[in-house]
């Protein structure tokens, strides 16, 4: 969504693809702007072209990180935020869960109030009504009472709220170290546990 922190989304997508998961990706209109600003994502308007763009981009990132994982990469299916009839908008379309990363307070408010004005909001509404696991990564500071109330409403519905707060006990040396470890912690909330020598022992 429109919050800063696209790098968190990029790492999480790469981790999931590396574990052979397929991903339905949607980005809000504000999120498109932020992604272009922060990571220079130049996403084509056409959904199939955008899907090709992301699959090629993540393949290249995987090669840089670990060439041996390239053959088992999952696939990204990109859907425009205004494609309200896309498969994820239906409760009969099965998914294992949903992660909103990074999550703006505007998006959190829309999900908490059941608003379904775009594909991302509708997909979140479907995840809630179908009792699927949802992880939300708010990236905002400071927060006022309305933000906190919305997050409490979502937590009471079973949403896992994981603020974008990097940890330091693993002695990170780079921003990538921080982001990679945070991605691991987000995946823990989905029941996907990556092996890592950075875990607390």
C-alpha positions as CSV (number, residue, x, y, z in Angstrom):
1,X,0.0,0.0,0.0
2,X,1.1,3.6,0.2
3,X,3.4,3.3,3.3
4,X,7.1,3.5,3.0
5,X,9.0,0.2,3.1
6,X,8.6,-1.4,-0.3
7,X,11.9,-3.1,0.4
8,X,10.1,-5.3,3.0
9,X,7.6,-6.4,0.4
10,X,10.4,-7.2,-2.1
11,X,12.3,-9.4,0.3
12,X,9.1,-11.2,1.5
13,X,8.0,-11.9,-2.1
14,X,11.5,-13.2,-2.9
15,X,11.5,-15.5,0.2
16,X,8.1,-16.9,-0.7
17,X,9.0,-17.5,-4.3
18,X,12.2,-19.2,-3.2
19,X,10.1,-21.7,-1.3
20,X,8.1,-22.4,-4.4
21,X,5.0,-20.5,-3.4
22,X,2.9,-18.7,-6.0
23,X,1.9,-15.2,-5.2
24,X,-1.1,-13.0,-6.2
25,X,0.3,-9.5,-6.0
26,X,-1.7,-6.3,-5.9
27,X,-0.5,-2.8,-5.2
28,X,-2.6,0.2,-4.3
29,X,-2.4,3.4,-6.4
30,X,-0.4,5.1,-3.6
31,X,1.7,1.9,-3.3
32,X,2.6,2.2,-7.0
33,X,3.9,5.7,-6.5
34,X,5.9,4.7,-3.4
35,X,7.4,1.6,-5.1
36,X,8.6,3.7,-8.0
37,X,10.1,6.3,-5.6
38,X,11.9,3.8,-3.3
39,X,12.9,0.9,-5.6
40,X,12.4,2.3,-9.0
41,X,9.7,-0.3,-9.9
42,X,8.5,0.6,-13.4
43,X,5.3,-1.6,-13.5
44,X,3.6,-1.9,-16.9
45,X,-0.1,-1.1,-17.0
46,X,-1.1,-4.4,-18.6
47,X,-1.5,-7.2,-16.0
48,X,0.2,-9.9,-18.1
49,X,3.1,-7.6,-18.9
50,X,3.4,-6.6,-15.3
51,X,3.4,-10.3,-14.2
52,X,6.3,-10.9,-16.7
53,X,8.1,-7.9,-15.3
54,X,7.9,-9.2,-11.7
55,X,8.8,-12.7,-12.6
56,X,11.9,-11.6,-14.5
57,X,12.8,-9.1,-11.7
58,X,12.6,-11.7,-9.0
59,X,14.4,-14.3,-11.0
60,X,17.3,-11.8,-11.4
61,X,17.2,-11.1,-7.6
62,X,17.2,-14.8,-6.9
63,X,20.3,-15.3,-9.1
64,X,22.2,-12.7,-7.2
65,X,21.1,-14.2,-3.8
66,X,21.5,-17.9,-4.5
67,X,21.6,-19.3,-8.1
68,X,20.6,-22.8,-6.9
69,X,17.1,-21.7,-6.0
70,X,16.2,-20.3,-9.4
71,X,14.7,-23.6,-10.7
72,X,12.3,-23.9,-7.9
73,X,10.9,-20.4,-7.9
74,X,7.2,-19.9,-7.6
75,X,5.3,-17.5,-9.8
76,X,3.9,-14.0,-9.4
77,X,0.5,-13.2,-10.8
78,X,0.0,-9.4,-10.7
79,X,-3.5,-7.9,-10.6
80,X,-4.3,-4.2,-10.9
81,X,-5.9,-2.6,-7.8
82,X,-8.9,-1.6,-9.9
83,X,-9.5,-5.1,-11.3
84,X,-12.3,-5.8,-8.9
85,X,-13.4,-9.0,-10.6
86,X,-9.9,-10.6,-10.4
87,X,-9.8,-14.2,-8.9
88,X,-8.7,-13.1,-5.4
89,X,-11.8,-11.0,-5.0
90,X,-13.9,-14.2,-4.6
91,X,-14.3,-16.4,-1.5
92,X,-14.4,-19.5,-3.7
93,X,-10.8,-18.7,-5.0
94,X,-8.6,-20.5,-2.5
95,X,-5.4,-18.9,-1.0
96,X,-3.3,-19.9,2.0
97,X,-3.4,-16.4,3.5
98,X,-2.8,-12.7,2.8
99,X,0.0,-10.3,3.8
100,X,-0.3,-6.6,3.6
101,X,3.2,-5.3,3.6
102,X,3.9,-2.4,4.1
103,X,0.4,-1.4,5.3
104,X,-0.5,2.3,5.4
105,X,-2.9,3.5,8.0
106,X,-5.4,4.3,5.3
107,X,-5.4,0.7,4.1
108,X,-5.7,-0.5,7.7
109,X,-8.7,1.8,8.2
110,X,-10.4,0.5,5.0
111,X,-9.8,-3.2,6.0
112,X,-11.0,-2.6,9.6
113,X,-14.2,-0.9,8.4
114,X,-15.0,-3.6,5.8
115,X,-14.6,-1.2,2.9
116,X,-14.1,-2.9,-0.5
117,X,-13.5,-0.1,-3.0
118,X,-10.6,-1.7,-4.7
119,X,-9.1,-5.2,-5.3
120,X,-6.8,-5.1,-2.3
121,X,-9.5,-4.1,0.1
122,X,-11.9,-6.6,-1.3
123,X,-9.3,-9.4,-1.1
124,X,-8.7,-8.5,2.6
125,X,-12.4,-8.6,3.2
126,X,-12.6,-12.0,1.7
127,X,-9.6,-13.2,3.8
128,X,-11.5,-12.1,6.9
129,X,-14.8,-13.6,6.0
130,X,-13.3,-16.9,5.0
131,X,-11.2,-16.9,8.2
132,X,-7.9,-17.1,6.4
133,X,-4.7,-16.2,8.0
134,X,-3.9,-12.5,7.5
135,X,-0.7,-10.6,8.4
136,X,-0.6,-6.9,8.4
137,X,2.7,-4.9,8.6
138,X,1.9,-1.3,9.6
139,X,4.7,1.1,8.8
140,X,3.8,4.4,10.5
141,X,5.1,6.5,13.4
142,X,3.9,8.0,15.5
143,X,0.4,6.6,15.6
144,X,-2.7,8.4,17.0
145,X,-5.7,6.8,18.7
146,X,-7.6,6.1,15.5
147,X,-4.7,4.2,14.1
148,X,-4.4,2.1,17.3
149,X,-8.2,1.5,17.5
150,X,-8.2,0.2,13.9
151,X,-5.3,-2.1,14.6
152,X,-7.0,-3.3,17.7
153,X,-10.2,-4.0,15.7
154,X,-8.2,-6.1,13.2
155,X,-6.3,-7.9,16.0
156,X,-9.6,-8.8,17.6
157,X,-10.7,-10.3,14.2
158,X,-7.6,-12.5,14.3
159,X,-5.2,-10.5,12.1
160,X,-1.6,-10.8,13.0
161,X,-0.3,-7.3,13.5
162,X,3.5,-7.2,12.9
163,X,4.8,-3.6,13.0
164,X,7.8,-2.9,10.8
165,X,10.2,-2.8,13.7
166,X,13.6,-4.4,12.9
167,X,15.5,-6.1,15.7
168,X,19.2,-5.7,16.5
169,X,20.2,-8.7,18.8
170,X,21.4,-10.6,15.7
171,X,24.0,-7.8,15.1
172,X,23.0,-6.7,11.6
173,X,25.7,-5.1,9.5
174,X,23.6,-3.8,6.6
175,X,20.1,-2.7,5.8
176,X,19.6,-6.0,3.9
177,X,20.4,-7.9,7.1
178,X,17.7,-6.1,8.9
179,X,15.2,-6.6,6.1
180,X,16.0,-10.3,5.6
181,X,15.5,-11.0,9.3
182,X,12.3,-9.1,9.5
183,X,10.9,-11.0,6.5
184,X,11.8,-14.3,8.4
185,X,9.7,-13.0,11.4
186,X,6.7,-12.1,9.2
187,X,6.8,-15.6,7.6
188,X,6.8,-17.1,11.1
189,X,3.3,-15.6,11.5
190,X,2.1,-17.6,8.5
191,X,3.6,-20.8,9.9
192,X,6.4,-20.8,7.4
193,X,9.7,-21.2,9.4
194,X,12.9,-20.4,7.5
195,X,16.2,-21.8,8.9
196,X,18.5,-19.1,10.0
197,X,21.6,-18.8,12.1
198,X,20.3,-15.3,13.2
199,X,17.5,-16.8,15.4
200,X,17.8,-16.3,19.1
201,X,19.3,-19.4,20.7
